[in-house]
């Protein structure tokens, strides 16, 4: 592969990244955020909601994240020679 082909590929990736960044910024800035008082939640209310209503979902997501972390550690291990 020639140097110019590699340079064109790098420029293309940079332009694509810049376009994606602009798209994300414009999307965030065009959202109509709610105004007015923010709802107040106490830690007890939040815990009751999280572990009462969504308890099973929290446990399943915790197990999924734990499995992903173990898999990441396994993949990152270097092989002994």
C-alpha positions in Angstrom: 0.0 0.0 0.0 1.3 3.4 -0.9 1.7 6.3 1.6 -0.9 8.4 -0.3 -3.6 5.7 0.1 -2.9 5.5 3.8 -3.1 9.3 4.1 -6.4 9.4 2.2 -7.8 6.8 4.5 -6.7 8.8 7.6 -8.2 12.0 6.2 -11.4 10.2 5.4 -11.6 8.8 9.0 -10.9 12.3 10.4 -13.6 13.9 8.3 -16.1 11.2 9.2 -15.3 11.7 12.9 -15.7 15.4 12.6 -19.1 15.0 10.8 -20.2 12.6 13.5 -19.1 15.1 16.3 -21.0 17.9 14.6 -24.1 15.8 14.2 -24.0 14.8 17.9 -23.5 18.5 19.0 -26.3 19.7 16.8 -28.6 17.0 18.1 -27.9 17.9 21.7 -28.3 21.6 21.2 -31.6 21.2 19.3 -33.3 19.3 22.1 -35.9 21.3 24.0 -35.0 20.7 27.6 -37.7 21.0 30.1 -37.7 24.1 32.2 -39.1 24.7 35.6 -38.6 23.0 38.9 -36.7 19.7 39.0 -38.5 16.8 40.7 -36.9 16.1 44.0 -36.1 12.4 44.8 -34.8 11.3 48.2 -32.3 8.4 48.2 -34.9 6.2 49.8 -37.4 6.9 47.0 -34.7 6.2 44.4 -33.7 2.9 46.1 -37.3 1.8 46.3 -37.9 2.5 42.7 -34.6 0.9 41.5 -34.7 -2.2 43.6 -38.5 -2.5 44.0 -39.9 -1.9 40.6 -36.8 -2.7 38.5 -35.1 -5.2 40.8 -34.9 -8.1 38.4 -33.6 -5.8 35.6 -30.9 -4.4 37.9 -29.7 -8.0 38.9 -29.7 -9.2 35.3 -27.7 -6.1 34.1 -25.3 -6.6 37.0 -24.7 -10.2 36.0 -24.3 -9.2 32.3 -21.7 -6.5 33.2 -19.9 -8.9 35.5 -19.7 -11.5 32.6 -18.4 -8.8 30.2 -15.8 -7.7 32.7 -14.6 -11.3 33.2 -14.5 -11.8 29.4 -12.5 -8.6 29.0 -9.9 -9.8 31.5 -9.7 -13.2 29.8 -9.2 -11.6 26.4 -6.6 -9.2 27.6 -4.4 -11.9 29.2 -1.2 -12.5 27.4 -0.3 -16.0 26.4 2.7 -17.6 28.1 5.4 -18.8 25.8 
